[in-house]
Amino acid sequence: MFFCSNRVDKGGEFLLSSEKWLVKRAQKGDGEAFVKLIEQYENVLYGIAKRYLGIEDAADVLQDTILIAFEEIGNLKQPQYFHTWITKILINQSYNLIKKNNKFSYNYSDNHQKLLVEDCEEGLELENLISKLDPVYRVPILLYYYSGFSYKEISIIIGEPLGTVKSRIFRGKAWLKKEYTKGD
């Protein structure tokens, strides 16, 4: 999971003072501030894109995402949600490519697989099950467990109500548990 060291949780809102300042500078046309913002998140964004699309397409989608973010940063109303906003752009770009190519891929990084389970066989079985999970459930699960987003942030990213996000994660986990225990 990704945890930004300068994130501070105050009353349920994520306040990123230095990030917020950089966003405001970027919105005023400061290219260096925008570059610093992207540098903070490029590895995380690339990891998300790689998990959804595979290595071949991840860099292209990331590049498109950065370009769109640069062009649209003036429209971001709440600077503290920059990470959520740019991730939403990335996921939308990923969906567009998936629709265009008519394929969906999911790839684990070695670190995530090690964090998930230590036993290689169980990890491969779980990886296989996640790849079979309906994307309606897979996307919120991946965003929550592998990318570290809150329910509220996922709601914003996928454009669904908070209750829908919670139920999709719950149902997706239930399906994974049921399928995983079938093999026993």
Backbone torsions as a table, in degrees:
resi	resn	phi	psi	omega
1	MET	NA	154.3	-179.3
2	PHE	-100.0	127.5	173.2
3	PHE	-131.0	118.3	179.5
4	CYS	-78.3	128.4	-173.5
5	SER	-66.0	-21.6	-178.6
6	ASN	-97.8	13.2	176.9
7	ARG	-79.3	133.8	177.1
8	VAL	-128.5	128.4	-178.7
9	ASP	-96.6	114.6	178.1
10	LYS	-126.7	110.3	177.2
11	GLY	63.1	30.9	177.3
12	GLY	85.9	-9.1	178.1
13	GLU	-102.0	143.3	178.8
14	PHE	-90.8	115.5	179.0
15	LEU	-110.7	121.6	-179.2
16	LEU	-119.9	87.4	-171.4
17	SER	-56.6	-48.8	-179.5
18	SER	-69.5	-37.3	177.9
19	GLU	-66.7	-42.8	179.5
20	LYS	-59.9	-42.2	178.6
21	TRP	-63.8	-43.4	178.6
22	LEU	-63.0	-40.3	178.8
23	VAL	-62.0	-46.5	-179.8
24	LYS	-62.1	-38.6	177.6
25	ARG	-66.4	-42.6	179.7
26	ALA	-64.4	-37.1	178.7
27	GLN	-65.2	-24.2	177.8
28	LYS	-90.4	6.7	175.5
29	GLY	98.7	9.1	178.8
30	ASP	-78.5	102.2	-178.3
31	GLY	-63.8	-36.2	-180.0
32	GLU	-65.4	-38.0	178.0
33	ALA	-63.7	-41.5	178.4
34	PHE	-62.8	-43.3	179.2
35	VAL	-60.2	-41.5	179.0
36	LYS	-63.9	-39.1	176.9
37	LEU	-61.5	-47.0	-178.5
38	ILE	-64.1	-39.5	178.8
39	GLU	-60.2	-33.0	179.1
40	GLN	-66.5	-31.5	-171.0
41	TYR	-117.9	-4.4	-172.7
42	GLU	-60.8	-39.2	179.6
43	ASN	-67.2	-39.8	178.7
44	VAL	-65.9	-46.5	-179.9
45	LEU	-63.2	-42.4	178.3
46	TYR	-61.7	-41.0	178.7
47	GLY	-61.6	-41.4	178.2
48	ILE	-64.3	-47.9	-179.3
49	ALA	-61.7	-39.8	-179.9
50	LYS	-65.2	-37.6	178.6
51	ARG	-67.6	-35.1	-179.0
52	TYR	-83.1	-36.6	-168.8
53	LEU	-114.6	-21.3	-172.6
54	GLY	95.6	166.6	-174.2
55	ILE	-63.3	-38.0	-173.9
56	GLU	-59.7	-40.1	-173.0
57	ASP	-101.0	-13.5	-173.5
58	ALA	-61.0	-45.3	-177.9
59	ALA	-64.6	-39.3	179.2
60	ASP	-64.4	-44.9	179.8
61	VAL	-65.8	-38.8	177.9
62	LEU	-62.7	-43.0	178.9
63	GLN	-61.8	-45.1	177.6
64	ASP	-61.9	-40.6	179.8
65	THR	-61.8	-45.0	-179.2
66	ILE	-64.7	-41.0	178.8
67	LEU	-63.0	-46.4	178.4
68	ILE	-62.7	-43.5	-179.9
69	ALA	-61.5	-41.4	179.5
70	PHE	-62.2	-43.8	-178.5
71	GLU	-70.7	-30.6	-172.3
72	GLU	-107.3	2.4	-174.1
73	ILE	-59.9	-26.4	176.9
74	GLY	-64.1	-21.0	-179.8
75	ASN	-87.5	-7.3	179.6
76	LEU	-72.4	115.6	-174.4
77	LYS	-84.6	-30.3	-178.2
78	GLN	-121.0	97.8	-175.7
79	PRO	-56.2	-27.5	-178.9
80	GLN	-68.3	-13.5	179.2
81	TYR	-103.7	25.7	179.8
82	PHE	-55.9	-46.5	-178.0
83	HIS	-60.5	-45.2	178.1
84	THR	-63.1	-43.4	-178.2
85	TRP	-62.8	-48.3	-177.9
86	ILE	-70.7	-31.3	176.2
87	THR	-67.2	-37.2	177.0
88	LYS	-62.8	-41.3	176.7
89	ILE	-61.2	-45.4	179.9
90	LEU	-59.9	-45.3	-178.7
91	ILE	-67.4	-39.6	176.1
92	ASN	-62.1	-41.4	177.8
93	GLN	-65.7	-38.2	177.1
94	SER	-63.5	-45.6	177.9
95	TYR	-59.7	-42.6	179.1
96	ASN	-59.3	-42.5	179.5
97	LEU	-69.1	-38.7	178.2
98	ILE	-61.6	-46.0	178.4
99	LYS	-62.0	-42.9	-178.9
100	LYS	-63.4	-44.8	-177.6
101	ASN	-90.9	-10.7	-179.7
102	ASN	58.2	44.0	177.9
103	LYS	-146.2	151.3	175.3
104	PHE	-131.6	131.6	-178.4
105	SER	-128.1	150.5	172.9
106	TYR	-136.4	127.7	-178.8
107	ASN	-128.6	131.9	174.4
108	TYR	-84.7	147.1	165.6
109	SER	-87.9	159.1	-179.6
110	ASP	-59.0	-38.5	-178.7
111	ASN	-63.9	-43.4	-179.5
112	HIS	-66.4	-38.1	179.3
113	GLN	-65.3	-39.8	179.0
114	LYS	-67.0	-37.4	178.6
115	LEU	-68.6	-35.3	-175.7
116	LEU	-69.3	-56.3	177.5
117	VAL	-146.6	148.8	-179.3
118	GLU	-87.6	-28.0	-178.6
119	ASP	-80.1	123.2	-175.1
120	CYS	-59.6	-44.1	-178.6
121	GLU	-63.4	-43.5	178.5
122	GLU	-64.4	-38.9	179.1
123	GLY	-62.7	-42.9	178.8
124	LEU	-66.6	-38.2	178.5
125	GLU	-65.2	-44.5	179.2
126	LEU	-66.1	-40.0	176.4
127	GLU	-58.5	-43.9	178.8
128	ASN	-62.8	-43.3	179.3
129	LEU	-64.2	-42.4	178.9
130	ILE	-62.3	-38.2	179.3
131	SER	-66.4	-24.0	178.9
132	LYS	-88.2	-14.0	-178.1
133	LEU	-66.1	136.3	178.0
134	ASP	-54.5	133.7	-179.3
135	PRO	-55.2	-25.2	177.1
136	VAL	-60.2	-34.4	178.8
137	TYR	-96.5	-33.8	-176.4
138	ARG	-62.8	-45.9	-176.1
139	VAL	-60.2	-51.9	178.4
140	PRO	-61.7	-36.9	178.9
141	ILE	-63.8	-44.9	179.7
142	LEU	-64.8	-42.0	179.5
143	LEU	-65.0	-37.2	-178.2
144	TYR	-76.8	-52.7	-172.4
145	TYR	-85.5	-29.4	-175.0
146	TYR	-105.9	-25.1	180.0
147	SER	-107.7	-10.3	173.4
148	GLY	78.0	20.7	178.5
149	PHE	-80.5	149.8	175.8
150	SER	-78.8	167.3	176.6
151	TYR	-57.3	-43.7	-179.2
152	LYS	-61.2	-44.4	179.4
153	GLU	-64.7	-40.1	178.1
154	ILE	-63.6	-39.6	177.7
155	SER	-57.3	-43.5	178.7
156	ILE	-67.6	-44.7	-176.3
157	ILE	-62.0	-47.2	-175.4
158	ILE	-94.8	-2.6	175.7
159	GLY	69.0	35.8	178.8
160	GLU	-123.5	154.7	177.6
161	PRO	-61.2	154.3	-178.3
162	LEU	-55.8	-43.7	179.8
163	GLY	-61.8	-36.5	178.4
164	THR	-65.5	-42.5	178.4
165	VAL	-60.5	-47.9	-179.3
166	LYS	-60.9	-44.0	-178.3
167	SER	-69.4	-35.2	178.1
168	ARG	-67.0	-38.8	176.7
169	ILE	-66.0	-44.8	179.3
170	PHE	-60.6	-48.7	-179.3
171	ARG	-65.8	-39.5	177.8
172	GLY	-63.0	-43.3	177.2
173	LYS	-63.7	-41.0	179.5
174	ALA	-62.4	-42.5	179.3
175	TRP	-64.3	-45.0	179.2
176	LEU	-60.9	-43.1	179.7
177	LYS	-63.3	-44.6	-179.7
178	LYS	-62.3	-45.6	-179.3
179	GLU	-68.8	-37.0	-179.3
180	TYR	-67.3	-39.6	-178.6
181	THR	-79.0	-14.3	175.2
182	LYS	-59.7	-35.3	-176.7
183	GLY	-72.3	-14.3	-178.1
184	ASP	-81.4	NA	NA
